[in-house]
Amino acid sequence: MTKEEEDSTSGRKIIHVDMDCFYAAVEMRDNPELRKVPLAVGGSGRRGVVCTCNYEARSYGVRSAMPNFQALQRCPDLVFVRPRFDRYQELSAGIRAIFYSYTPLVEPLSLDEAYLDVTSLDRPATEVATEIRKRIREEFRLPASAGISSNKLLAKIASDWRKPNGQFVIKPHQISSFMESLPVRRLWGVGKRAEEKLTALGCHTCLDLQSRPIRELEEVFGRFGVDLYRQCRGIDDREVQPTRIRKSLSNERTYSDEVETEADLIERIGDLHEELTADLRARPELVDRIAGPFVKVKFVDFSQTTVSRAGLDWDLSSIVQLAREAFARKDQAARLLGVGVRFAESGSGWEQLLLPFENNRKGEDPFPSEG
């Protein structure tokens, strides 16, 4: 292990808790009739998009961010329900209270996942993770997975390792061997296009990627190349940040089916705006602090652009206006869209919130112990 790798595993104990197909699991929890059917939560209409789906639907190849019409082609019996963000917010708050009963060092990433730094606890981190998952199941009847390691990158990879309703630990002495065999597609930010570029470089595993100099990765991927250089070695020195100054509220989604036309853009921006509106409705104290909206577009060549307008309303027509401007900056399809609002500076400390959508892999029934 190199000195840099040693510095990135400085005795910390980090847990990443990830709720399994959270929105779909909530719908199945509240309506038992939905438990035995392929279920998708998402926007309405043929050109709507799947927010998330249960494992029954995933067995047909349905995935998050897939257009509704494509999901129905793969699973004609797919049942769609509209998202209920107020309900997801309510349950997320209760789950988060469980996290805080163990440590104040909790960094929420979204409604359905968070990092916990439990280094100061005089208990094994695996024991704490097991207990947290048990409490979530008993108090909220929802399944959760957890990953445990010495940094955030590894903990997040580990939480996806035994989904659903499982946990996995990567111990410090296991990092080098674990990373060497890890497929590059499991690294953060590596989607279909990035994997194709890495395959062209002969990089299928992180061991392959470790053989590539950082300058070459920068030439191919830009700033993301530096991230890849560190990630493939399991290096991550970020601390769990329990509080941040809230500068914005946003949600974004990476699409397996790329956004190629303006019609696609408008449809998907509409879904994202609906979700943003629901989240702001649940936080009325923030609305008066909105300084203006913004839209982010990441293109298939991994470049991205953001358009914002201070003082502009954040209604759908304004968001569409910004999205069109951003999308027109390159003659390329987009792989990621994001919409949000920025807040005026204040002396208050606001926690930053981002709402990425789930990308869980196929697994078993998330309610294995229930009849």
C-alpha positions in Angstrom: 0.0 0.0 0.0 1.4 3.4 -1.0 1.8 6.3 1.5 -1.2 8.1 -0.2 -3.3 5.0 0.3 -2.3 4.7 3.9 -3.2 8.3 4.5 -6.6 7.7 3.0 -7.3 4.9 5.5 -6.4 6.7 8.7 -8.3 4.5 11.1 -11.7 5.9 10.3 -14.9 3.8 10.5 -17.4 4.9 7.9 -20.8 3.4 7.3 -22.8 4.1 4.1 -26.5 3.2 4.6 -28.6 2.9 1.4 -32.3 2.2 1.4 -33.2 -0.5 -1.1 -35.3 0.9 -4.0 -36.7 3.4 -1.5 -39.6 4.9 -3.3 -40.9 1.6 -4.5 -40.3 0.0 -1.1 -42.4 2.7 0.5 -45.2 2.1 -2.0 -45.1 -1.6 -1.3 -45.0 -1.0 2.4 -48.1 1.2 2.3 -50.0 -0.9 -0.2 -49.3 -4.7 0.2 -51.1 -5.4 -3.1 -48.1 -3.9 -4.9 -45.6 -6.3 -3.4 -46.1 -9.1 -5.8 -46.2 -7.1 -9.0 -43.5 -5.4 -11.1 -43.7 -1.8 -9.9 -42.2 1.4 -11.1 -42.4 4.9 -9.5 -42.2 7.7 -12.0 -43.7 10.3 -14.2 -46.9 9.7 -16.1 -47.3 9.4 -19.9 -45.4 7.5 -22.6 -42.4 9.8 -22.4 -42.2 9.9 -18.6 -39.2 8.3 -16.8 -38.9 5.6 -14.2 -37.6 7.1 -10.9 -37.1 3.7 -9.4 -38.6 0.3 -9.5 -38.8 -2.8 -7.4 -36.7 -5.9 -7.9 -39.5 -7.8 -9.6 -39.4 -5.1 -12.4 -35.6 -5.2 -12.5 -35.8 -8.9 -13.3 -37.3 -7.8 -16.6 -34.5 -5.3 -17.3 -36.4 -2.2 -16.1 -34.0 0.4 -14.6 -34.0 3.8 -13.1 -34.1 6.7 -15.6 -35.5 4.5 -18.3 -38.3 6.0 -20.4 -41.7 4.6 -19.6 -42.3 3.3 -23.1 -39.1 1.3 -23.0 -39.8 0.0 -19.6 -43.2 -1.2 -20.8 -41.6 -2.9 -23.8 -39.5 -4.9 -21.4 -42.3 -5.6 -18.9 -45.8 -5.1 -20.4 -47.4 -5.8 -17.0 -45.4 -3.1 -15.3 -47.5 -1.1 -12.8 -46.8 2.6 -12.5 -47.5 4.8 -9.5 -46.9 8.5 -9.2 -44.2 9.5 -6.6 -45.4 10.8 -3.2 -42.5 12.9 -2.1 -44.2 14.2 1.0 -44.4 10.6 2.2 -40.8 9.8 1.3 -39.7 12.9 3.2 -41.7 11.8 6.3 -40.1 8.4 6.4 -36.7 9.6 5.6 -36.8 12.0 8.6 -37.6 9.1 10.9 -34.8 7.0 9.5 -32.4 9.9 9.8 -33.3 10.2 13.5 -32.0 6.6 13.9 -28.7 7.6 12.4 -28.3 10.6 14.8 -29.0 8.4 17.8 -25.6 6.8 17.1 -23.4 9.8 16.0 -23.7 13.5 15.2 -21.4 12.9 12.2 -24.2 12.1 9.7 -23.9 13.3 6.1 -27.2 12.8 4.2 -26.8 12.4 0.4 -30.4 12.2 -0.4 -33.7 11.0 1.1 -32.5 7.4 0.9 -28.8 7.3 1.8 -26.3 8.8 4.2 -22.7 8.4 5.5 -22.1 8.0 9.2 -18.7 8.4 10.8 -18.7 6.0 13.8 -15.0 6.2 14.5 -15.5 7.5 18.0 -17.9 4.7 19.1 -16.4 2.0 21.2 -18.1 -0.7 19.1 -17.3 -2.5 15.9 -18.7 -0.6 12.9 -20.2 -3.8 11.5 -22.2 -4.3 14.7 -23.5 -0.7 14.5 -24.5 -1.1 10.9 -26.3 -4.4 11.6 -28.2 -2.7 14.5 -29.2 0.3 12.4 -30.6 -1.9 9.6 -32.5 -3.9 12.2 -34.1 -0.8 13.7 -35.1 0.5 10.3 -36.7 -2.7 9.5 -38.5 -3.0 12.8 -39.6 0.6 13.1 -40.4 1.4 9.5 -40.8 -2.0 7.8 -38.3 -1.0 5.1 -35.2 -2.8 3.9 -31.7 -1.1 4.0 -28.2 -2.1 2.9 -25.0 -0.9 4.4 -21.3 -0.8 3.5 -18.5 -0.3 6.0 -14.9 0.7 5.4 -12.3 3.3 6.2 -13.4 6.0 3.7 -16.6 7.2 1.9 -15.7 5.8 -1.5 -15.2 2.3 -0.3 -18.2 2.4 2.1 -20.5 3.4 -0.8 -19.1 0.6 -3.0 -19.5 -1.9 -0.2 -23.2 -0.9 0.4 -24.0 -2.0 -3.1 -22.2 -5.3 -2.8 -24.9 -7.4 -1.1 -28.1 -5.6 -2.1 -30.9 -5.9 -1.1 -31.1 -6.0 2.6 -27.5 -6.9 3.2 -24.2 -5.5 4.3 -20.5 -5.8 3.4 -17.2 -4.6 4.9 -13.9 -3.8 3.2 -11.2 -3.8 5.9 -8.1 -1.7 5.5 -5.8 -4.7 4.8 -8.2 -5.9 2.1 -8.4 -2.6 0.1 -5.5 -3.3 -2.3 -6.7 -6.8 -3.3 -10.4 -5.7 -3.4 -9.7 -2.8 -5.7 -7.5 -4.8 -8.1 -10.4 -7.1 -9.0 -13.1 -4.5 -9.0 -14.7 -3.9 -12.4 -14.2 -0.2 -13.5 -17.9 0.1 -14.0 -18.4 0.0 -10.3 -16.5 3.2 -9.8 -18.4 6.4 -9.1 -19.3 8.4 -12.2 -18.5 5.5 -14.7 -21.5 5.1 -16.9 -21.9 3.5 -20.3 -19.8 6.0 -22.2 -17.0 6.1 -19.7 -16.9 2.3 -19.6 -16.6 2.2 -23.4 -13.7 4.6 -23.3 -12.0 2.6 -20.5 -12.5 -0.6 -22.5 -10.8 1.0 -25.5 -7.9 1.7 -23.2 -7.8 -1.9 -22.2 -9.1 -1.1 -18.7 -11.6 -3.7 -17.5 -10.6 -3.8 -13.8 -9.2 -1.3 -11.4 -5.9 -3.2 -11.7 -5.8 -2.4 -15.4 -6.7 1.2 -14.7 -3.9 1.5 -12.1 -1.4 0.9 -14.9 -2.4 4.1 -16.7 -0.6 7.3 -15.9 -2.6 10.2 -14.5 -1.7 12.4 -17.5 -3.2 9.9 -19.9 -6.4 9.7 -17.9 -6.6 13.5 -17.8 -6.2 13.7 -21.6 -9.0 11.3 -22.2 -11.4 12.2 -19.4 -10.4 15.7 -18.3 -10.7 16.4 -14.6 -12.6 13.2 -14.1 -9.4 11.4 -15.0 -7.8 12.5 -11.7 -10.8 11.1 -9.9 -10.4 7.8 -11.7 -6.7 7.7 -10.8 -7.5 8.0 -7.1 -10.7 5.9 -7.1 -9.1 2.8 -8.7 -6.6 2.8 -5.8 -9.4 3.1 -3.2 -8.1 6.6 -2.2 -10.6 9.0 -0.7 -9.7 11.5 2.0 -13.1 13.3 2.2 -14.5 13.6 5.7 -18.1 13.0 6.6 -19.6 16.5 6.8 -22.6 16.7 9.1 -23.4 20.3 8.3 -22.8 22.4 5.2 -23.9 25.9 4.2 -26.9 25.3 2.1 -26.4 27.1 -1.1 -28.8 25.2 -3.3 -31.5 22.6 -3.5 -31.5 20.4 -6.6 -32.1 17.0 -8.1 -30.5 15.4 -11.1 -30.6 12.2 -13.0 -28.3 10.2 -15.3 -30.0 8.6 -18.2 -29.2 5.2 -19.7 -31.3 6.4 -22.8 -29.6 9.6 -23.8 -31.4 12.9 -24.3 -31.1 13.6 -28.0 -33.9 15.9 -29.0 -35.5 19.0 -27.5 -38.8 17.1 -27.1 -36.9 14.6 -24.9 -35.3 17.4 -23.0 -38.6 19.2 -22.2 -40.3 15.9 -21.1 -37.5 15.0 -18.7 -37.0 18.5 -17.4 -40.7 18.5 -16.6 -40.3 15.4 -14.4 -37.3 16.9 -12.6 -39.2 20.2 -12.0 -42.1 18.3 -10.5 -39.8 16.6 -8.1 -38.1 19.8 -7.2 -41.5 21.5 -6.6 -42.6 18.7 -4.3 -39.4 19.0 -2.3 -39.7 22.8 -1.9 -43.4 22.4 -0.9 -42.2 20.2 1.9 -39.7 23.0 3.0 -41.8 26.2 2.8 -39.2 28.0 5.0 -36.8 27.9 2.1 -39.0 29.3 -0.6 -38.5 32.9 0.5 -34.8 32.5 0.2 -34.7 31.5 -3.4 -32.4 33.7 -5.4 -33.0 32.0 -8.8 -33.2 28.7 -10.7 -30.5 26.8 -12.5 -30.2 23.9 -14.9 -27.2 21.6 -15.4 -26.6 19.5 -18.5 -23.8 16.9 -18.8 -23.1 15.8 -22.4 -22.0 12.4 -23.7 -18.4 13.6 -23.9 -18.5 14.3 -20.1 -18.4 18.0 -20.5 -21.1 19.9 -18.6 -22.6 23.3 -18.5 -24.9 25.2 -16.1 -27.2 28.1 -16.8 -28.6 30.1 -14.0 -30.6 33.4 -13.7 -30.7 35.4 -10.5 -34.2 36.8 -9.9 -35.9 34.6 -12.5 -39.0 32.7 -11.3 -38.5 28.9 -10.8 -41.7 27.9 -12.5 -41.6 25.2 -15.3 -41.5 27.7 -18.2 -38.4 29.4 -16.7 -36.7 26.0 -16.1 -37.5 24.9 -19.7 -36.0 28.2 -21.0 -32.8 27.6 -19.1 -32.7 24.0 -20.2 -33.0 24.9 -23.8 -30.2 27.4 -23.5 -27.9 24.9 -21.9 -28.8 22.0 -24.2 -28.1 24.2 -27.3 -24.5 24.9 -26.2 -23.3 21.7 -27.8 -24.4 19.7 -30.7 -24.4 16.5 -28.6 -26.8 14.3 -26.7 -27.0 14.7 -22.9 -26.5 11.9 -20.4 -27.4 13.9 -17.2 -29.9 16.6 -16.4 -30.3 18.6 -13.2 -32.6 21.4 -12.0 -32.5 23.4 -8.9 -32.6 26.7 -7.1 -29.9 28.7 -5.4 -30.5 30.5 -2.1 -29.5 34.0 -1.1 -26.6 34.2 1.3 -27.6 34.3 5.0 -26.0 33.9 8.4 -27.9 30.6 8.9 -26.4 27.2 8.3 -28.4 25.2 5.9 -27.7 21.6 5.1 -27.2 21.0 1.4 -29.5 18.4 -0.2 -29.1 16.6 -3.5 -31.7 14.0 -4.6 -30.0 11.5 -7.0 -32.1 8.6 -8.1 -31.5 5.1 -7.2 -29.5 2.8 -9.5 -29.7 -0.4 -7.5 -28.8 -3.7 -9.1 -31.1 -6.7 -9.5 -31.6 -8.6 -6.2 -34.1 -10.5 -4.2 -37.5 -9.6 -2.7 -36.8 -6.7 -0.3 -39.4 -8.2 2.1 -38.0 -11.7 2.5 -39.2 -12.2 6.1 -42.8 -11.0 5.7 -45.6 -13.2 4.7 
